[in-house]
Amino acid sequence: MMDLFLIDAIGPFFRGLKKKRINWSKIPFTHLSRSSESWQCIQQEMHRFCQQVAALGYNAVTLDDVSHVFAHPLHEPEIAENISFWREQFRELFAIIRSHGLAVYLTVDAVPMTAAIAHELAGDDDATETYFCQMIESTLHDFPELAGIVLRIGESDGKDVRDPLRSHLHVKNAAQANQLLLRLLPIFEGVNRTLIFRTWTVGAHGIGDLIWHRDTLERTLRDVDSSHLVVSMKHGESDFFRYLPLNQAFFRIKQRKLLELQARREYEGAGEYPSFIAADCARFRDELDGVENLAGISVWCQTGGWHRFRRRAFLEDDQRDQWIRLNVQFAIRMFRNQWSVDQCLTEIWGEALLPVAREFLHLTDEAIMHVLYIENVAQQKRFFRRVRIPPLIHSYWDSLYIHPLMRTLLREWVSDRAVAMVQSARCISQFPRLLDLSRQLQVCGDDLDHMHDLFSLMHLARQYYLADDPAPSQDCIVDAKKLYKIRWPKTQRERYRIKTQFTATAPSSRAFALACRIFLRQQRGYRWIDHLLILQPLAVLYQILRNRHASLFPKAMNKLAMGVDTLFR
């Protein structure tokens, strides 16, 4: 029986953040003011947020993070002073959250540390693990109001993070992960709290295939049997993308488990245009019917991605967060209340507008599935080293990439280019109807206008990617990009960046096809060539290419998140 309905509550901490591009993966502690006015605003917004999500039916929230409320004697004076301040402020926030009937979970990476602590540990794995366990035990002791901790072992702080309290990838393999869990669980059992263990990784080291490789997951969870453990998994074998089948680990492991869902779709506009999860929620719920020990869902309404977009769930006075809120409502109604999609739409828009809402949902889904994504590519299964290639590669976070390398790649992978063009054109032709439906539903028409212009540019980009002669499309894209920048100036609101780079060098199609056959595989299991060449020696080749042929790679590839270099660890 599902009894845990988690949602992230980090939105209040991003109020007024003055950065061009925001790392939404964690609270920006280094940018938080210590003024009483600032924290009063955070408290007020936390009240506002919790009141709304509790009314919907959520019963727990997550906040970042253990390392910023954990006091250690080796902390530098300035860090120690900040942590002392944050501990006081978070106690008040915990009280606010609990006053709304919501449990509180703190997140933590394995392992966060300062430079002084890293120097003291000197790379000793046993000492690092002991330090981490002491951190967890101390935090649970100091904050009895915590219901538990959410542990992430497969990703660390991004390259843009300048926090002196930085997380580092400590867990390298399944044996290490298993040992860490076996050491941590007695701590949680002793104080009757819950450890939520996330299987997400970015593909680094031997543990990098944990999200999809059954043997790695089995070895990680071997002999780990506790009622105080919940295993939290994304719904697919990659990040929060469409077209991915439900992760089969939900049916294999015996431990209690959470299904992770994303309401603020980080790869699908991040709330800038409608990208609904209702159909996916219905599919996941039906497929998971009867699965053993499904504890509930963990919904991300703010977390995820590096964006210029700034919409904060449940905190916008002008309702700009409407698309995020609708997804949050879909998730809780369909999993906790076991409602159908039509019941959800009726609650939101009423019985009279149900046919309109149903068509609006269908047409927006069609646009996402066939314009943002290229169906023929998205349905293909490809793995590189320890990661599954995402079904969406030409648009990432807040940018659309129109680049010769992308053209070479997509022309190789799209088997029926004519169908891909027809699908996209058909969806673009439906936008007048979509705009009419949005007016009937009284939703934000400005967002639909922007979606129309953006997706029209994506359609032009598809022509460039797939046409035999890209020259005519290039001219159209240049003109359309100019009009897009005029109509949606960044001085008014941050929108998508259209990254064009027509003069860059790209490999020949024949060379690229050969490289795909060698370096990519269409099976989950590793081939002999992966063990011989891809998993280890390829890292050296990658560095050579980066150094000698930097123009082959879009500049943004190694600036955000943990960087592409992470894939080659």
C-alpha positions as CSV (number, residue, x, y, z in Angstrom):
1,M,0.0,0.0,0.0
2,M,1.4,3.4,-0.9
3,D,1.8,5.7,2.0
4,L,4.6,8.1,1.1
5,F,3.9,11.0,-1.2
6,L,7.0,13.2,-1.3
7,I,7.5,16.5,-3.1
8,D,10.5,18.8,-3.1
9,A,10.2,22.2,-1.3
10,I,13.3,24.1,-2.5
11,G,11.4,26.8,-4.4
12,P,11.4,29.5,-1.6
13,F,15.2,29.5,-1.5
14,F,15.5,30.7,-5.1
15,R,13.5,33.9,-4.6
16,G,15.3,36.8,-6.2
17,L,18.4,34.8,-7.2
18,K,20.4,37.0,-9.5
19,K,22.1,34.6,-11.8
20,K,21.8,34.4,-15.6
21,R,21.5,30.6,-15.5
22,I,20.3,28.8,-12.4
23,N,21.4,25.4,-11.1
24,W,18.1,24.0,-10.0
25,S,19.6,20.8,-8.6
26,K,20.2,22.1,-5.1
27,I,19.5,25.1,-2.8
28,P,22.0,27.9,-3.7
29,F,23.4,28.2,-0.2
30,T,26.3,30.5,-1.3
31,H,23.7,33.1,-2.6
32,L,21.4,33.1,0.5
33,S,21.4,36.3,2.4
34,R,21.6,36.2,6.2
35,S,19.3,39.1,6.6
36,S,16.2,38.6,8.8
37,E,14.0,40.0,6.0
38,S,15.2,37.4,3.5
39,W,14.5,34.5,5.9
40,Q,11.1,35.9,6.8
41,C,10.3,35.8,3.1
42,I,11.6,32.2,2.9
43,Q,9.4,31.2,5.8
44,Q,6.3,32.9,4.4
45,E,6.8,31.2,1.1
46,M,7.4,27.9,2.8
47,H,4.1,28.3,4.6
48,R,2.4,29.1,1.3
49,F,4.0,26.2,-0.5
50,C,3.2,23.6,2.2
51,Q,-0.4,24.8,2.6
52,Q,-1.0,24.1,-1.0
53,V,0.8,20.7,-1.4
54,A,-0.7,19.4,1.8
55,A,-4.2,20.3,0.6
56,L,-3.6,18.3,-2.5
57,G,-2.6,15.2,-0.5
58,Y,1.2,15.2,-0.3
59,N,2.4,14.1,3.1
60,A,6.2,14.8,3.0
61,V,8.7,17.2,1.6
62,T,12.4,17.1,0.8
63,L,14.9,19.9,1.4
64,D,18.7,20.3,0.8
65,D,20.8,19.2,2.6
66,V,22.6,17.4,5.4
67,S,26.0,19.0,4.8
68,H,24.8,22.5,5.4
69,V,23.3,21.7,8.9
70,F,26.1,19.4,10.1
71,A,28.7,20.9,12.4
72,H,32.2,19.5,12.4
73,P,35.3,20.6,14.4
74,L,37.4,20.8,11.2
75,H,35.1,23.3,9.5
76,E,36.8,26.6,8.7
77,P,35.6,29.5,10.9
78,E,33.4,31.1,8.2
79,I,31.8,27.8,7.3
80,A,31.2,26.9,10.9
81,E,29.5,30.3,11.4
82,N,27.3,29.9,8.4
83,I,26.3,26.3,9.4
84,S,25.4,27.6,12.9
85,F,23.1,30.2,11.3
86,W,21.6,27.7,8.9
87,R,20.8,25.2,11.7
88,E,18.8,27.8,13.4
89,Q,16.9,28.8,10.3
90,F,16.2,25.3,9.2
91,R,14.8,24.4,12.7
92,E,12.2,27.1,12.1
93,L,11.5,25.8,8.6
94,F,11.1,22.3,9.9
95,A,8.5,23.5,12.4
96,I,6.6,25.3,9.6
97,I,6.6,22.3,7.4
98,R,5.4,20.0,10.2
99,S,2.7,22.4,11.2
100,H,1.1,21.5,7.9
101,G,1.2,17.8,8.7
102,L,4.1,17.2,6.4
103,A,7.1,15.0,7.2
104,V,10.6,16.4,6.5
105,Y,13.4,14.6,4.6
106,L,16.9,16.1,4.0
107,T,19.0,15.1,1.0
108,V,22.6,14.2,1.0
109,D,25.3,13.3,-1.5
110,A,28.0,10.7,-0.8
111,V,30.2,12.4,0.2
112,P,30.2,16.2,0.9
113,M,33.2,17.8,2.6
114,T,35.2,21.0,2.9
115,A,38.8,21.4,1.7
116,A,40.1,21.0,5.3
117,I,38.1,17.8,5.8
118,A,39.3,16.4,2.4
119,H,42.9,17.1,3.4
120,E,42.4,15.3,6.8
121,L,40.8,12.3,5.1
122,A,43.5,12.2,2.5
123,G,41.6,10.0,0.1
124,D,41.3,7.1,2.6
125,D,38.0,5.3,1.7
126,D,37.4,3.8,5.1
127,A,38.0,7.1,6.9
128,T,35.7,8.9,4.4
129,E,33.0,6.4,5.0
130,T,33.3,6.7,8.8
131,Y,33.2,10.5,8.5
132,F,30.0,10.2,6.4
133,C,28.3,7.8,8.8
134,Q,29.1,10.2,11.7
135,M,27.6,13.0,9.7
136,I,24.4,11.1,9.2
137,E,24.2,9.9,12.8
138,S,24.9,13.4,14.2
139,T,22.3,15.0,11.9
140,L,19.6,12.5,12.9
141,H,20.5,13.1,16.6
142,D,20.5,16.9,16.4
143,F,17.2,17.1,14.4
144,P,14.7,14.6,15.8
145,E,12.0,16.3,13.7
146,L,13.5,14.7,10.6
147,A,11.6,11.7,9.2
148,G,14.7,10.6,7.3
149,I,17.4,11.3,4.7
150,V,17.5,10.9,1.0
151,L,20.9,9.5,-0.2
152,R,22.3,10.2,-3.6
153,I,25.5,8.3,-4.5
154,G,25.7,8.6,-8.3
155,E,26.0,12.4,-8.8
156,S,27.9,15.2,-7.1
157,D,27.8,19.0,-7.3
158,G,28.0,20.5,-10.7
159,K,30.9,22.4,-12.2
160,D,29.3,25.7,-11.6
161,V,28.9,25.2,-7.8
162,R,31.3,27.4,-5.9
163,D,30.2,26.2,-2.4
164,P,33.1,25.4,-0.1
165,L,30.9,22.5,1.1
166,R,31.2,20.4,-2.1
167,S,30.1,16.9,-2.7
168,H,32.4,14.4,-4.3
169,L,31.7,11.0,-5.9
170,H,32.9,8.5,-3.3
171,V,31.1,5.3,-4.2
172,K,32.8,3.7,-7.2
173,N,31.3,0.2,-7.3
174,A,28.4,-2.0,-6.1
175,A,30.5,-3.5,-3.3
176,Q,31.2,-0.1,-1.9
177,A,27.6,1.0,-2.2
178,N,26.5,-2.2,-0.4
179,Q,28.9,-1.7,2.4
180,L,27.8,1.9,2.9
181,L,24.1,0.8,3.1
182,L,24.9,-1.9,5.6
183,R,26.7,0.6,7.8
184,L,24.1,3.3,7.5
185,L,20.9,1.3,8.1
186,P,21.6,0.4,11.8
187,I,21.9,4.1,12.4
188,F,18.4,4.7,10.9
189,E,17.0,1.7,12.7
190,G,18.3,2.8,16.0
191,V,16.4,6.1,15.8
192,N,13.4,4.8,13.9
193,R,14.0,6.9,10.8
194,T,13.9,6.2,7.0
195,L,16.8,6.0,4.6
196,I,15.7,6.7,1.0
197,F,18.4,5.4,-1.3
198,R,18.3,6.8,-4.9
199,T,19.6,4.6,-7.7
200,W,20.2,7.6,-10.1
201,T,23.8,8.0,-11.4
202,V,25.4,10.0,-14.2
203,G,27.4,7.0,-15.5
204,A,30.6,7.5,-13.6
205,H,32.7,4.6,-12.4
206,G,31.6,1.0,-12.0
207,I,28.5,2.0,-10.1
208,G,27.4,4.2,-13.1
209,D,25.0,1.6,-14.5
210,L,23.1,1.2,-11.3
211,I,19.9,2.6,-12.7
212,W,19.5,-0.1,-15.4
213,H,22.0,-3.0,-14.8
214,R,20.2,-5.7,-12.9
215,D,23.5,-7.3,-11.6
216,T,24.8,-4.0,-10.3
217,L,21.5,-3.3,-8.5
218,E,21.4,-6.8,-7.1
219,R,25.0,-6.6,-5.7
220,T,24.2,-3.2,-4.3
221,L,21.2,-4.4,-2.4
222,R,22.5,-7.8,-1.4
223,D,21.6,-8.7,2.2
224,V,20.2,-5.2,2.6
225,D,16.8,-6.0,4.2
226,S,15.3,-3.4,6.4
227,S,11.9,-1.8,7.0
228,H,13.8,1.5,7.3
229,L,15.0,1.5,3.7
230,V,13.2,2.8,0.7
231,V,14.7,2.5,-2.8
232,S,13.9,5.5,-5.0
233,M,14.1,5.1,-8.8
234,K,13.4,7.2,-11.8
235,H,10.7,5.8,-14.0
236,G,13.0,5.0,-16.9
237,E,16.6,3.8,-17.6
238,S,17.7,7.4,-18.2
239,D,16.7,10.8,-16.9
240,F,13.1,12.3,-17.0
241,F,12.4,11.7,-20.7
242,R,9.5,10.3,-22.6
243,Y,9.5,7.2,-24.8
244,L,11.4,5.2,-22.1
245,P,9.8,1.9,-20.9
246,L,9.2,1.6,-17.2
247,N,12.3,0.6,-15.3
248,Q,12.1,-3.2,-14.7
249,A,13.9,-2.9,-11.4
250,F,10.5,-2.0,-9.9
251,F,9.5,-5.6,-10.5
252,R,12.8,-7.3,-9.5
253,I,13.8,-5.9,-6.1
254,K,11.9,-6.8,-2.9
255,Q,12.7,-3.7,-1.0
256,R,10.1,-0.9,-0.5
257,K,10.4,1.5,-3.4
258,L,9.5,5.0,-4.6
259,L,8.6,6.1,-8.2
260,E,10.3,9.4,-9.0
261,L,8.3,11.8,-11.3
262,Q,9.1,15.3,-12.5
263,A,6.4,17.9,-12.7
264,R,8.7,20.7,-13.8
265,R,9.9,18.9,-16.8
266,E,13.6,20.0,-17.0
267,Y,14.1,18.8,-20.6
268,E,10.6,19.9,-21.8
269,G,10.4,23.6,-21.1
270,A,10.7,23.6,-17.3
271,G,7.3,25.1,-17.0
272,E,7.6,27.6,-19.9
273,Y,5.0,25.7,-21.9
274,P,2.5,22.9,-21.2
275,S,4.2,19.5,-21.0
276,F,1.8,17.2,-19.2
277,I,2.6,14.0,-17.4
278,A,-0.9,12.7,-17.0
279,A,-0.6,10.0,-19.7
280,D,2.7,8.8,-18.3
281,C,1.3,8.7,-14.8
282,A,-1.6,6.6,-16.1
283,R,0.7,4.2,-17.8
284,F,3.1,3.8,-14.9
285,R,0.3,3.3,-12.4
286,D,-1.3,0.6,-14.6
287,E,2.0,-1.2,-15.1
288,L,2.9,-1.1,-11.4
289,D,-0.5,-2.4,-10.4
290,G,0.2,-5.2,-7.9
291,V,3.9,-4.7,-7.7
292,E,5.4,-5.7,-4.4
293,N,6.2,-3.0,-1.8
294,L,5.5,0.2,-3.8
295,A,5.8,2.8,-1.1
296,G,4.6,5.8,-3.1
297,I,5.9,8.6,-5.3
298,S,8.5,11.3,-5.1
299,V,7.5,14.3,-7.2
300,W,10.0,17.0,-8.3
301,C,8.2,20.3,-8.8
302,Q,11.3,22.5,-8.7
303,T,14.5,20.3,-8.7
304,G,16.4,19.6,-11.9
305,G,18.3,21.2,-14.7
306,W,20.4,24.2,-15.4
307,H,18.0,26.9,-16.8
308,R,17.5,30.6,-17.3
309,F,13.9,30.0,-16.6
310,R,12.7,31.1,-13.2
311,R,9.2,29.8,-12.6
312,R,8.7,28.5,-9.0
313,A,6.0,26.0,-8.2
314,F,3.1,27.3,-6.1
315,L,4.8,30.7,-5.5
316,E,3.9,32.8,-8.6
317,D,1.3,35.5,-8.1
318,D,0.5,35.7,-11.8
319,Q,-0.1,31.9,-12.2
320,R,3.0,31.5,-14.4
321,D,3.6,28.2,-12.6
322,Q,0.3,26.7,-13.9
323,W,1.8,24.0,-16.0
324,I,3.9,22.7,-13.0
325,R,1.0,22.9,-10.6
326,L,-1.2,20.9,-13.0
327,N,1.4,18.1,-13.2
328,V,1.8,18.0,-9.4
329,Q,-2.0,17.6,-9.2
330,F,-2.1,14.9,-11.9
331,A,0.6,12.9,-10.0
332,I,-1.1,12.9,-6.6
333,R,-4.6,12.4,-7.9
334,M,-3.6,9.4,-10.1
335,F,-1.4,7.6,-7.5
336,R,-2.9,8.5,-4.2
337,N,-6.6,8.9,-5.2
338,Q,-6.4,6.4,-8.1
339,W,-8.2,8.8,-10.4
340,S,-8.4,8.6,-14.2
341,V,-7.1,11.3,-16.4
342,D,-10.7,12.5,-17.1
343,Q,-11.4,12.8,-13.4
344,C,-8.3,14.9,-13.0
345,L,-9.4,17.2,-15.9
346,T,-12.9,17.5,-14.5
347,E,-11.6,18.6,-11.1
348,I,-9.5,21.3,-12.8
349,W,-11.8,22.6,-15.5
350,G,-15.3,21.1,-14.8
351,E,-17.5,18.7,-16.6
352,A,-18.6,21.2,-19.3
353,L,-15.1,21.8,-20.4
354,L,-13.9,18.2,-20.2
355,P,-13.9,17.6,-24.0
356,V,-12.0,20.8,-24.5
357,A,-9.4,19.9,-21.8
358,R,-9.1,16.4,-23.2
359,E,-8.3,17.7,-26.7
360,F,-5.9,20.3,-25.2
361,L,-4.0,17.6,-23.4
362,H,-3.9,15.4,-26.5
363,L,-2.6,18.2,-28.8
364,T,0.1,19.4,-26.4
365,D,1.3,15.8,-25.9
366,E,1.4,15.3,-29.7
367,A,3.5,18.4,-30.0
368,I,6.0,17.3,-27.4
369,M,6.1,13.7,-28.7
370,H,6.6,14.7,-32.4
371,V,8.2,18.1,-32.6
372,L,10.4,18.4,-29.5
373,Y,11.2,14.7,-29.8
374,I,11.9,12.9,-33.1
375,E,9.9,9.8,-32.6
376,N,12.1,7.6,-34.8
377,V,15.2,8.5,-32.7
378,A,13.4,8.4,-29.3
379,Q,12.2,4.9,-29.8
380,Q,15.7,3.5,-30.4
381,K,17.6,1.9,-27.6
382,R,21.3,2.9,-27.5
383,F,23.9,2.7,-24.8
384,F,27.3,4.4,-24.5
385,R,29.6,3.0,-21.8
386,R,27.4,2.9,-18.7
387,V,24.6,5.2,-19.7
388,R,21.5,4.9,-21.9
389,I,21.5,7.6,-24.6
390,P,18.7,10.0,-23.9
391,P,15.8,9.9,-26.4
392,L,16.1,13.7,-26.8
393,I,19.6,15.1,-27.8
394,H,19.2,18.2,-30.0
395,S,17.3,20.2,-27.3
396,Y,18.8,20.3,-23.8
397,W,17.5,22.2,-20.8
398,D,17.0,25.8,-22.1
399,S,18.7,25.5,-25.5
400,L,18.1,24.2,-29.0
401,Y,21.3,23.1,-30.7
402,I,21.5,23.5,-34.5
403,H,25.0,22.2,-35.3
404,P,26.7,20.2,-38.1
405,L,27.5,17.4,-35.6
406,M,23.9,17.1,-34.7
407,R,22.9,17.0,-38.3
408,T,25.4,14.2,-39.0
409,L,24.1,12.2,-36.0
410,L,20.4,12.6,-36.7
411,R,20.8,11.8,-40.4
412,E,22.5,8.6,-39.3
413,W,19.8,7.7,-36.7
414,V,16.6,8.7,-38.4
415,S,15.6,5.8,-40.7
416,D,12.5,7.4,-42.2
417,R,13.2,11.1,-42.7
418,A,10.0,11.8,-44.6
419,V,7.8,10.5,-41.8
420,A,9.7,12.6,-39.2
421,M,9.1,15.7,-41.3
422,V,5.4,14.9,-41.8
423,Q,4.9,14.3,-38.0
424,S,6.4,17.6,-37.2
425,A,4.6,19.6,-39.8
426,R,1.2,18.0,-38.8
427,C,1.7,19.1,-35.2
428,I,2.8,22.7,-36.2
429,S,-0.4,22.9,-38.3
430,Q,-2.5,22.1,-35.1
431,F,-1.3,25.1,-33.2
432,P,-4.2,27.5,-34.2
433,R,-6.6,24.9,-32.7
434,L,-4.4,24.6,-29.6
435,L,-4.4,28.3,-29.1
436,D,-8.2,28.4,-29.4
437,L,-8.5,25.6,-26.9
438,S,-6.2,27.5,-24.5
439,R,-8.5,30.5,-24.6
440,Q,-11.5,28.4,-23.8
441,L,-9.7,26.9,-20.8
442,Q,-8.5,30.4,-19.8
443,V,-4.9,29.3,-19.5
444,C,-1.9,31.5,-20.2
445,G,-2.1,32.3,-23.9
446,D,1.4,33.9,-23.9
447,D,3.0,30.6,-23.2
448,L,1.2,28.9,-26.1
449,D,2.3,31.7,-28.4
450,H,5.8,31.2,-27.3
451,M,5.5,27.4,-27.7
452,H,4.2,27.9,-31.2
453,D,7.2,30.1,-32.2
454,L,9.7,27.8,-30.5
455,F,8.3,24.6,-32.0
456,S,8.2,26.2,-35.4
457,L,11.9,26.8,-35.0
458,M,12.3,23.2,-34.0
459,H,10.5,22.2,-37.2
460,L,13.0,24.3,-39.2
461,A,15.8,22.7,-37.3
462,R,14.5,19.3,-38.2
463,Q,14.6,20.3,-41.9
464,Y,18.2,21.3,-41.5
465,Y,19.0,18.1,-39.7
466,L,17.4,15.8,-42.2
467,A,17.4,17.5,-45.6
468,D,19.9,16.4,-48.3
469,D,20.8,20.1,-48.9
470,P,20.8,22.1,-45.6
471,A,21.5,25.5,-47.2
472,P,17.9,26.6,-47.7
473,S,17.0,25.6,-44.1
474,Q,20.0,27.5,-42.8
475,D,18.7,30.8,-44.3
476,C,15.2,30.2,-42.9
477,I,16.7,29.4,-39.4
478,V,18.7,32.6,-39.4
479,D,15.7,34.7,-40.2
480,A,13.4,32.8,-37.8
481,K,16.0,33.2,-35.0
482,K,16.1,36.9,-35.5
483,L,12.3,37.1,-35.3
484,Y,12.2,34.9,-32.2
485,K,14.7,37.2,-30.4
486,I,12.7,40.2,-31.3
487,R,9.4,38.7,-30.2
488,W,10.7,37.1,-27.1
489,P,13.5,39.5,-25.8
490,K,15.5,38.3,-22.9
491,T,15.1,41.7,-21.3
492,Q,11.5,40.8,-20.6
493,R,11.8,37.2,-19.7
494,E,14.3,34.5,-20.2
495,R,13.3,32.1,-23.0
496,Y,15.1,29.4,-25.0
497,R,18.5,30.0,-26.5
498,I,18.8,29.0,-30.2
499,K,22.4,27.8,-30.6
500,T,23.4,27.9,-34.3
501,Q,26.9,27.0,-35.4
502,F,26.7,26.2,-39.1
503,T,30.4,26.6,-39.9
504,A,31.7,24.0,-37.4
505,T,33.4,20.9,-38.7
506,A,31.6,17.6,-38.5
507,P,32.8,14.1,-39.3
508,S,31.7,12.4,-42.5
509,S,28.6,10.3,-42.4
510,R,30.6,7.1,-43.2
511,A,33.1,7.8,-40.3
512,F,30.2,8.6,-38.0
513,A,28.3,5.5,-38.8
514,L,31.4,3.4,-38.2
515,A,32.0,5.2,-34.9
516,C,28.4,4.5,-33.8
517,R,28.8,0.8,-34.5
518,I,32.0,0.6,-32.5
519,F,31.2,2.9,-29.5
520,L,27.4,2.5,-29.2
521,R,25.5,-0.7,-28.5
522,Q,21.8,-1.5,-28.9
523,Q,21.7,-3.9,-26.0
524,R,21.9,-3.5,-22.2
525,G,24.7,-6.0,-21.7
526,Y,28.3,-5.1,-22.4
527,R,30.0,-6.5,-25.5
528,W,33.6,-7.8,-25.6
529,I,34.6,-4.6,-27.3
530,D,33.2,-2.6,-24.4
531,H,35.3,-4.4,-21.9
532,L,38.4,-4.3,-24.1
533,L,38.2,-0.7,-25.4
534,I,35.2,1.4,-24.4
535,L,35.0,1.2,-20.6
536,Q,38.6,2.2,-19.9
537,P,40.9,3.2,-22.8
538,L,38.3,5.4,-24.4
539,A,38.8,8.0,-21.8
540,V,42.3,8.7,-23.2
541,L,40.9,9.0,-26.7
542,Y,38.2,11.4,-25.5
543,Q,40.8,13.7,-24.0
544,I,42.8,13.7,-27.2
545,L,39.7,14.7,-29.2
546,R,38.8,17.4,-26.7
547,N,42.3,18.9,-26.9
548,R,42.8,18.7,-30.7
549,H,39.3,19.1,-32.1
550,A,37.4,21.2,-29.6
551,S,35.2,22.6,-32.4
552,L,33.5,19.3,-32.7
553,F,31.9,19.7,-29.3
554,P,29.3,22.4,-28.4
555,K,30.9,24.7,-25.8
556,A,28.1,24.1,-23.3
557,M,28.8,20.4,-23.1
558,N,31.4,20.6,-20.4
559,K,30.3,23.8,-18.6
560,L,27.2,22.7,-16.7
561,A,26.2,19.8,-14.5
562,M,29.2,17.5,-13.9
563,G,30.4,17.9,-17.4
564,V,30.7,15.4,-20.2
565,D,34.1,14.4,-18.7
566,T,32.1,12.5,-16.1
567,L,31.0,9.9,-18.6
568,F,34.6,8.9,-19.1
569,R,35.5,8.1,-15.5
